Amino acid sequence: MSSLQKTYKRGEVIYKEGDKITHVIFVQSGGVQQTLLRNKKNIELMSIGSNNVLGEAGLAGIPTHNIAAVATQETKTLEVP
């Protein structure tokens, strides 16, 4: 297992609601908005900044993301399977 560094552009989807959780994502820099899509509208839940983690629900055995994550600015991550 090796980690992967990725860079997301502003507006780029990191994962969608319902996507399979395949790795834990450490946000190294930038920002992420977590949202739900309901009735064709995005509901903004939370903003995540650097030094935070996404996808940790997979460690508890939850198989899919229950929300979406979108980069709000250039965002660098370290993704660990």
C-alpha positions in Angstrom: 0.0 0.0 0.0 1.4 3.3 -1.0 0.0 6.8 -0.5 -0.8 9.1 -3.4 -0.4 12.9 -3.4 -3.1 14.7 -5.5 -3.9 18.2 -6.3 -7.6 19.3 -6.9 -8.5 22.5 -8.7 -11.2 24.8 -7.3 -14.6 23.2 -8.0 -13.2 19.8 -8.7 -15.2 16.9 -7.1 -13.1 14.8 -4.7 -15.8 12.3 -4.2 -19.6 12.1 -4.7 -22.3 10.9 -2.3 -22.6 7.2 -2.8 -19.0 6.6 -4.1 -17.2 3.7 -2.5 -14.8 4.6 0.2 -11.4 3.4 -1.0 -9.0 5.5 1.0 -8.5 8.1 3.8 -7.7 11.6 2.6 -5.5 13.9 4.5 -6.0 17.5 3.5 -2.6 19.1 3.4 -3.5 22.5 2.1 -6.5 24.2 0.6 -10.2 23.8 1.4 -13.1 21.4 0.9 -16.8 21.9 1.1 -18.9 18.9 2.2 -22.4 18.9 0.7 -25.6 16.9 0.2 -27.6 16.9 -3.0 -31.3 17.0 -2.2 -34.1 18.0 -4.6 -31.5 19.1 -7.2 -30.0 21.5 -4.7 -26.6 21.4 -2.9 -26.9 21.7 0.8 -23.6 22.9 2.3 -22.8 21.1 5.5 -19.2 21.9 6.5 -16.0 23.5 5.3 -12.8 21.6 5.8 -9.4 23.1 5.8 -5.8 21.9 5.9 -4.8 19.3 8.5 -8.1 17.6 8.4 -9.2 14.1 7.3 -11.9 12.9 4.9 -13.1 9.3 4.3 -12.4 8.1 7.9 -15.9 6.5 8.0 -14.3 3.7 5.9 -12.2 2.8 8.9 -15.4 2.0 10.8 -16.6 -0.3 8.0 -18.9 2.1 6.3 -18.6 1.2 2.6 -19.8 4.5 0.8 -19.5 8.2 1.3 -22.8 9.6 2.6 -21.9 13.2 1.5 -19.9 14.8 -1.4 -16.7 16.7 -1.1 -15.6 19.5 -3.5 -12.4 21.6 -3.5 -13.1 25.2 -2.8 -9.7 26.3 -3.8 -6.5 24.5 -5.0 -6.3 21.6 -2.6 -3.4 19.2 -2.0 -4.2 15.9 -0.4 -2.4 12.7 0.6 -4.6 9.7 0.0 -3.9 6.4 1.8 -5.7 3.2 0.8 
